[in-house]
């Protein structure tokens, strides 16, 4: 099999230029390592798994994502790890596009199969170590996702009576269908303060450092070395706010000073 490297195209990674034209013969030690077919297959698997991790990372970013959405995304990925492991145990590489393409009509050799299974198991173990209570949170946050499909035993004792009032409120049930999760609980905070406060306490948590990182990037763009003494508090608030300023309305309320 002639060694090839993978090039990026508009629809993903595809086999491309021969390594003989890609790698300089001055680096013969690196060049020779790319020739074995087993190395290319391993490399294809690594491309697939890092592509999956990058996709997971992108799903955990964004302004309108709460910790419950993060929780669900991580649980989905952990379930996929179990699926991928079961498929590899059966010799099925369909879950890994590049690996499946590199194998062509051949089968996974036993050594590589065991390496992939071990890697997927270790990756699952790392996720469990980072999120040890992920299954417990799913039950604890059930009433936040949909109070109208929960039992009174699913909530804390101090909010059970208020929970029943909310559950049998037909107007609230219709609002829940039409409103975002955060806006729903904000609307009913004055009516059901105890249970709404518990829900909003979870929903307003920072699920990631995405907002902090974007704010810091905005700060760096505004406060340059040429404006190092600038008080950026007001400018930063305007730059980070999702509310667009009503410039036209502000100008319309002021009378222009006509020159004499």
N, C-alpha and C positions, 0 to 999 in steps of 0.2 A: 504493500500500500504506500503510495507516494505521499509524504507528509505535507499537509496543507494547514494553513491557519485560517481562523474565522474572521470574516470581514463584516462590518455593520452595514446593513442596508435599510431601506425605509420600512421594511416589514420584519426586521429582526436580524439575527446572525445567520449567515450562510457560509458554506465552504467557499473559499476563494483562492487567492494566489498561493502558489507553491512556496513552501518555506525556503527552498533553495534560492529563490529570488527575494525573499523577505529578510532573511538573516545573513549577516555578513559572515564570510568564511574565516574572518579574523577571530570570531567568537566560536571557535569550533566546539568547545565544551558545551556551550548552550545549544548550538546547532544540532549536535549529536543527540542531545536529550529529547529533542522533538521528534526524532525519527521513529522510536518504538511505537507500535500501534496502541499498546496498552496505555501509554502516556497520553496520547491524543484522546482516547476514550475517557480517561480520568479528567482531562481538561474540559471535555464537553460536559461532563457531569457538574464540574465546578462552575462552569458558565451558567448552567441551568439553576443551580441552587442559589447562586449570588443574584441572578436575575429575579428569583422569587423573593429573596430578602430585600432587594431594592424596591420591588413592588409593594411589599409590606410596609417598608419605611415611608413610602409616598402616601399610603393610605392613612398613616398615623399623623400626617401633617395637614394643616389647614386651619382656617379661622373658625369655622362653624362646626367643629368636631368636638364632642364632649367625651368625658371619660367612659361613658357607657358604650359609645361607638367604638372607642379604642378597645374596650374589653371584648366586645363581640368580634372585632377584627382579629385580635390575638387568638381567641378561641377557635376561630375558623382556620387560622394558619396551623395551629397545633393539631386540629383534626386532619388537615391535609398531610401533615407529617406522618400520621398513622396510616393514611391511605397510601402514600408513596412507599412507605416501608413494606406494607402488605403486597403491593404490586411488584416491588423489586424482589421480594422473597419468592414470588411466582415466576420470576424471570421476565416480567413485563416492565419495559422502560417507557411506556407511552406517556407517563407524567412528565418526562424530561425530553423536551423537543430536540435539543442538540445531541443529547446522548443517544436517543432513538435513531437520529439521522446518521450518527457516526457508526452505530452498530450495523446499519443497513440490514442485511438478512441474517447476520450472525447473532449468537446469543451471548448473554452476559457470562463471563467466566466466573467460576466459583469464588476466586480470591477477590475480584473486583466487586462482586455481588455482596460479599461479606463486609468489605470496606464501606460500601454505600449504606448498608443496613446499620453498621456501627455508627457511622457519621450521623445518620438521621436519628438514631436513638440518643446519641449524645446531644444533638441539637434540641430534641424534645426535653431532655433532662435539664438543659440550660434554661429553657423557657419556664419550666416548672420551678426552678430555683429562683428565677427573677419574679415570678408571679405565683407564689405558693398557695394563695387563697382565691385563685381565679374562679373555681367552681362555687365556693361559698358566696362570693360577691354576686353571682348570677341570681341566686335565690333571694339575697338581701335586697337587691335592687329591682325585684320583679314589680313591685307596686309603682315604681317610678315609670317604667316602660308603659304599663297599662294597668291602671288601678281597677278598671272595670272587668278584668279577667282574673283578678286575684281573690283569694279568700281572706277573711278577716284575720285568720291565724298567721298570715304572711307578714303582718305589720306589727310594730311594737305595741305593747299594752296601752301606753299613754295616748296613742293616736287612733285606737281602734274605733271609737265612737265617731270621731270625725271622719274616719275612712268610710264608714258605712253611710254617712250623710252624703259624701262625695260620690260613692259608688252608685247610689240610687237617685242621683240628680240627673235627670234626662237631658237638661240643657248642657250640663258639663260634658255629658257623653257625646253630644253632637259637636261641641267645641273641640273635644279631643281628636275627633276625626279630621277637623279642618285646620287645626293650629299646630305649629311646631311644638315640640315637647317643652322647651324652655318657656316659650310664650304662654303655654297653657298653665303651667304652674305659677308663673308671675301673675296672670290674671286672677287666679283663685287664691292667691296669697292672703288678701284681706278677708276672704270668706272662710277659708280653711287654713289658718296660719300654722298650726302644728305640723300637719302632714306636708304642707307645701314647703315649709322651712326645711324639713328633712330632705325633700326632693331637690330643692334648689341648692342645698349645701353640697350635694353630690354633683349636680350638673355644672356648678360653677368652679369645680376643681380644674386645675391645669393638668390635662392628660399628658402633655409633652412640653418641651421647651421651645416649641415652634414660635409662639407669640413673642417670647423673650428674645429669641434670635432675630426675628424680623424687626423688632423694636430697636435692637442694638444696631442692626444694619442701617436702619433709618437715621439713628443718631449719628453714626459715622458719616453718613452722606450729608447731613445738615451741618454738623459741627466739624468743619475741616480745620487744618492747621492755620488757615488764613482767618478763621473766625473762632479761634480757640477761647475767646473771652465771651462768647455769645451765650446768653441765658436761653436755652433751647426749650424750656418747659412748655411755653405756649405753642411754639412751632411744632414741637414733637407731638403735642396733643392733637393738633389739627392734622398732622400727617398720618397719625395712626388711627384716627377716628373713622368709622364707617359712615358717619353722617356727613353728607355733602353740604357745604355752607350755602345758604340762600343769598348769594351775592346780589342777584337782581332785586330781591325783596328789600335788602338792606339799602341798596342805592335808591330805590323808589321812595323810601320813607324819608329821604333827606332832600332838602331843597338846594339846588345848585346856587352857588354864589356868582351872580351875574356881575361882570365887571362894569364899572361906570365909564 
